[in-house]
Amino acid sequence: MKTWAHIASLLKEGDACALVTVSRVEGSAPREAGARMVVAPNMRFSGTIGGGTLEFETIRNAAMAAREGLAVFRQQNVSLGPDLGQCCGGRAQITIEVLTKESLKLAEELSSQEAVLGTFATCATLHDKIVGERRISSSSPEFPFTIETVSDGSQQLVEVFGQARRPVVLFGAGHVGKALVLALAPLPFDVSWIDSRPDQFPGAVPPNVRKISMTDPAMALENAKDGAFVLAMTYSHALDEEIMARALLHQRFGYCGVIGSRTKKMRFQKRLKSRGIAPTLISHMVCPIGSSTIRSKAPAIIAAGIAADLLERDEALHQQAGAGGGLAQNIPHGQ
C-alpha cells in the first residue's frame, strides 16, 4: 500500500486522517508488525490490519480520533482473545497517529519518496504524544516500527514504509504471460515484461508492470537486477533455451524458470550441457514451473500456480537474507 499517497489524498480532501500501524505482535495475530491502514474521519479506509473484530474496532477508534482533528499519537495493547473474543490467541500493539492539514506538505514529499524508493525508513522525535517532523533515514532498521531512547533522553520513532518488491523478468507475451502479469499485479513484484513482438502486449497493464519490446529479448538480462526472478515462456523453445543459458551463466538471479514439461527440461539440460554450462549451474533451472499438483492447463490456473510458487521462493529468500545468507546461497536449486 502507498501509505503516504493515501495520507496526502485524504489531507487534501479534509482536515485530518489517522495512520494505523500494527507496531508489535506476540503469538498468533491477523497481521505482522508493520501492517498499516489509513483511516478517514468518515471511516473510509485503505489497507488492512487483518480484518475481524480487531480491524473493525480499530477503524472505529481511528475515525473518532481523526474527527477530533488534533495531532496525536497513542498506542493500545490488545489481547485478541480476552479483549475482542477472537480465537487467534495472540496480542497486538496498535498505534493510531492523527495527522492534520499541517502535515500535507510532508505527506506529499514522503509520497514522492515512496514512489521512487519503494521502501525507506524515517525517524522523528516523539514528545508528549506528538510526532515531530519525519526525516528520511539512511539506516536500515531491523524492525518496521521502533521507539528508541537516544543519548539525550529523548525518544525517536523509527519506521519503515513501503514494501520490498522482488524484480521479475518475464519473457513472453503469450496467453500464460498475459495471465501471469495479472496474477502478479497485487503481489510484491516489479515485472519487466519482454517480447520481440510489441503488438502482443495489451494496451493497459498493471502499475507494477513495464512493457519492453526488444529484437533480442535475452539482452534484457544484462540490465536485470541481482536477485531477480527470471521466467521464460516465449513462443520459441530456442529462445527459451537462450534465455535460460544466459540467465544461468550470470549466476546472480534468485530464480531461473522456464515453462514446459519434464521432457522439455531433460532436453534443455542436455542442450545446455552441450553449450559447456556446468551441471551445477544447470541444476538451478526450474522446469516445469509453478505448482506440481495442479493439472489444469488453463492459462489463468497455470499463472495462479506460478504466482504462489514465486511468493514462497521470495519469502524464503528474504528469510535467508535476514539470517545472513549471501546471494550465492540464496539461489534456489531446480526441482
N, C-alpha and C positions, 0 to 999 in steps of 0.2 A: 504494500500500500504506500502511495505517495503521501506520507503523513503531512508534511508541511504544505503541500499543494492544497490539500483539503482544508487545512487551517487557514491558509491565505484566502481561499474562496469564501469560507464562512465569515471571516473578518471583513471582507469586502461587502458582504450582504448585511451583516448585523454588527452589534457592539461587542459580542463575546462568544466564545465557544470553549469547550472543555477537551483537553487531551487526557485520555485514559491510558494508563500503562500497567501491565502486569509486571510489577517490579521485583517480585520474588515468589517462588513456589517451593512447597515442600510436599513430597509424596505425589499422589496422583491428582492432577489438575487438568481442566479442559484445554489450557494453552500453556505454552512455555513462557518463561520470563522474557520480556521484550515485546510481547504481543500488544498491539495498540488499537484504540478506536479514537475517532474524533467525533464529538457529540455536539449538536446544535441545541439551543435553548428549547426548541420545539420537539426534541427527542429524535430528530433526524440524525443518522449516524453513518459513518464509513468505518470499515474494518470490523474485526471481531476479537473477542477475548474468549471465545469458545461456546457461546450460546448458553441455553439453560437459564436457571434462576440467577446465577452469578451475573451473567451479562444483562439480563432484564433489570435487575435491581441497580446495577452499576450505571446503566443508561439513564435510569430514572434519577439517580443521585447526581450524575454529572450534568444532566439537563437542568436540574434545580439549581445547582451551583452556578451554571452559566447564566441562568436568568437573573441571578443576583447582580451580575455584571461587574464583580470585583475580582481583581487578580488574586489568586490564592493557590496554595499548594498543600494538599493534605493526603494522608495515607491511612488505609484501613486494612487490618489483618482479618481475614475471613477464614473460618473453618467450614469447609463446604458441607460437611455432614451436619454438625450441631447448629450452625447458623442459618443454613439455607435448605437443609433437607435433601441435598444432593448426595448421590451414592459414591462419588469419586473418592472420598475419604481423606483428601489432602487439604493443604492450607495454601492460601494465596494472599499476597500483599498487593492491594490495588492502590495506585496513585492517581489522583484526579488533580489536574492543574487547569485552572481557568486562565485563558489568555484573552486580553481585551484589545480594543482597537489600537492601542498604543504599540502592540506587538505586530501590527500588519507589515510594516517595512521589514522587520526581522524575518517574519514568516515568508515573505516573498524572496528574500535573499537565500534563506535556507532551502526553499523550494527549488531555486535555481541550482544550488549545490546538489540537491537530491537528484535532479535530472542528469547532472554531469558525472557525479561521483558514484552513484549507486548506493554505496554505504559510506558513512562517515560518522565521526564522533564529535560531540560537543561537550563543553564544560561551562558551568555557570555557578556563581556564588549563590548559596541558599541562605537566606536571612529572614527570620521572623515569618516563616511560611510564605515567602515570596521568592520567586526565582529571578535572579538578575539576568542581564543580557547574555545570551548564549554566544560562545565563541567556538569556531571550528578548532578541533584539537588535532595535533599531528600524531598523537599516540594511538595505539590500537588496543582498547580495553579488552580485558578477558571476558567481562560480563556486560550485557546490554544496558544495565541500569545499576549505578553505584552512587552512594553518598559517602564521600570521603572527608575526614577531618584533616586539614593540612597544618603546616608548621605554625601558622599564626593563630590557630584555634578556630578558624572559620570552616564552614562546610562547603564542599564543592560537589555539585551534581554533575556526574559524568554519564552520558547516554550515547547509545549507538542507534542511528536511524538508517533506514533503508534495508535492503535485503541483498545478500550476496547472490549473484546470478552467474551460473555456470555458462560459459560460451559454448554454443553448439554450432558446428559447421555441417550443414545439411546439404548434401549433393543430390539433386534430382527433384524436379517439379512435377512428377507424375502423380498418380492417384494417391499413393501412400504418402508421398511427400506433402501433398496438399492437406491430407488428413492429419499428418503429424504436426504441422505448424499450428493447426487449430487445437490439437490436444495439448501442445506446449504453451499455448497463449497465456493461461493463468498461472503457469508454473515458473519457478525461479531459474529461467534460462533466457539467454540472449542468443537469438538464432540468426546466423548468416546463411541465407538460402541461395544456393548457387545452381545455375543451369546455363547451358550454352544457348538455349532457346528462349529468348525474352518473351515470346508470345505465349509461353506455357504458364507464366506466372499470372495469378489472378490480379485484378486491378487493385483491390484493397487487401491488406494483410494486417495481422495483429501488431500492436505497438512494439512488441519485443522482437519483431522480425525485420530483417533488412534484405531486400532482394538484390542479387548480384548476377549479372549476365556476363559470362566470360567465354571466349572461344576455346581456351584451355582451362577448364574448371579446376583441375588439380593444382594449378598455380595459386589458388586461393589459400592453400595451406601455408604458403610462405609467410603470410601476414597473420595467420591464426594465432591466438594467444596460447601460452603454455597452459596445460591442463584442460584444454578444450575437449569436448566430445565430438568425434568425427563419425559421421554416418554417410554411407554411400548407398544410394538407391536410384541410380540413373537408368536411362533406357538401354545402356550398353554395358555388358559384362566386362568387356575390355577396359572401358573407362573406370568401372568399379574397381577392377584389379589395379589399374594405375594409381587410383586414389589411395587404395589400401597400401600399395608398395611405398608411396611417398610418405604417407602418414606414419607407417611403422618405422621407416628409416629416420624420421625426425626424433623419435624416442622422447617426446615431450608432451604427448597428449594423454589425457586421462582415460580415453576410451576410443577404440577404433573398431567400428562395426559395419558390416555390410549385409544388406538384406539378401535372403536366399535360403537355400536348403543345406542339409548336411552334405549332399553330393557336391553342391557348389563350393562348400567350404573345403572339401578334400581336393577339388580341382584347383582352387585358389592356392591352397597350401603347397601343392606340387609346383604350380607356376611361379609362386613367389620364391620357392627354394631354388628353382632354375635360374632366377634372377640374381642369385647369390646372397639372398637375405637369410640371416641366421635363423635357425629353428626357434631359438629363444625369443626372437622378435616376432616371428610368425605366430607363435603361441598367444600373443596378445590380441590377435584378431578375433573378434566375436562374430560368429555366423552359425546358425541363424540369430537374428536379433529379436529382442522383445521377450514375451512370455513363452515358455517352453510347454505350457499346459493348454493354452488356448489354441484350438484347431481352426477356427474360422479364418478365412482369407479375405473377409470384407475389409477394405482399407481402413475404415474408422476403428474397427476392432483390433486390427494389427497395430494401428497407431496408439491405441489405448495401452496395449501391452508393452510397446516400446517406451512410452512415456513413464509407465510405472517402473520399468527396469532402470531407466535413466535416473529417476528420483532416488531409487535405492542406492545406485552407484554413487550419485552425487553426495548423498548423506554419508555414505561410508568413507568417501574421500575427505570430507570435512572433518569427520571424527578422527581419521588417521592424521590429518594435518594438525588437529588440536592436540593430538598425543605426541607430536614432534616428528611424524613421519615425513620424509622428504619426497620430492617429486618422483624419483626413481622407484620408491617403494609404493607410491600411490597409483602407479599404472596397473590396472587390473588385468589378470590373465584371461584369455578367451576360455570359452566353455566347450 
